[in-house]
Amino acid sequence: MAFDYEQYLRPGKLPHIWCPGCGHGIVMKGLLRAMDTCGLEKNNTAIVSGIGCASRLPGYVDFNTLHTAHGRAAAFATGIKLAKPEMDVLVVGGDGDGVAIGGNHFIHACRRNIDMTYVLFNNYIYGMTGGQFSPCTPTGAKASTTPYGNPDPVFDISKLAIGAGATFVARTTAFHATQIDKLIAAGLRHKGMSVIEVLDDCPTAYGRRNKFRSVVDMMKQLKEIAVPVKAAAHMTPEQLEGKVLTGILHQEERPEYCEQYQQVIASAQGA
């Protein structure tokens, strides 16, 4: 039986703004399947975003949603979780919103190990706000602000999340559609800060500038560069050159921030 996506959508907000071929719809469908698998209740779930193409997602789904300031999604989500620790809190957004403008909030949410799930759509560029290069734009790639090629080294979002202290980190791609919901569901079940990076395609702002002939070519590249963690263990550094690992990259147990904060409150009240 086909999955009923309409039960989680706001019909009055459709059609969406995403361009033909954009991978964001694939990721949104995976997110909805994961939330359904985990039994998240609409009235007990908050989805928070900042600004950007991916950040428009909360407007389309029928949960408690916040479309906030650019780069501030993790900060707003932190406030929700501290005020309502019983709620399931998710953050969605792009690479520019999450680790450029929102980089400081992102690393400190990871450091604190707040029990929230951050689904980060990494399409290598600022897609909606002008096609500027982001911290994830490949070195040498073109953007509106790097017309002769990006000279910067690239942020590895998953490594950044692990280094900052997130206790669950996973990565997949928009090509691997059936893996998206499984990894997000695993992140939702994890107690602590979960980061799921999804390598995505932006055919309009990134693909055209970088001479991809079609969306199919962009998807083929995502397929070709992805290497499952288990397979990577049997490959040489030379074989892994230019590849990205997919699957669960890191998982550990560590005290969750909101629970620790409640202990501080109880101590201050003399409990």
Beta strands, then each sheet from edge to edge (+ up, - down):
strand 1: 45-49
strand 2: 64-67
strand 3: 88-94
strand 4: 117-122
strand 5: 168-173
strand 6: 194-199
strand 7: 226-228
strand 8: 244-251
sheet 1: 2+ 1+ 3+ 4+ 6+ 5+ 8- 7-
end
